[in-house]
Amino acid sequence: MSDYNSDKPKVDEAQAAYAKRLEAEGQREIYVRKALRAHFGLTRRETVAVCADLPQARHLELLELRSRFPKLNENRLAWRISKSLTIPKEEALVWAQTIIAEEGSGGENG
């Protein structure tokens, strides 16, 4: 398994390209965030902005959160998502509703 400290950007690889590469390699959003902060010295706000364009990494992160907290209701899951990903509660609530709706329909997309 990769370690974000040793998973360094390629020579002249910009922040967004590095993040997209990590996402393509199957990394979750938290891994990408840690790697960006370690190698580019980004602030938390800058890191969140770069990761906003990584839907697959976010999806993997949300699946991991749900597997760790399978019994949380919509509001508690939204709170957990908001705190874990440092995103607004309103945005997290949409993700929580989507995840719970997928569970109710009997499947996961991805």
ZISUL-V741179 format. One line per field, one symbol per residue. ss: DSSP state (2 for helix, 1 for strand, 0 for the rest). A space follows every 10 residues. Layout:
ss=???
//
This chain:
ss=0000000000 0000222222 2222000022 2222222222 0002222222 2000222222 2222222200 0002222222 2222200022 2222222222 2222000000
//
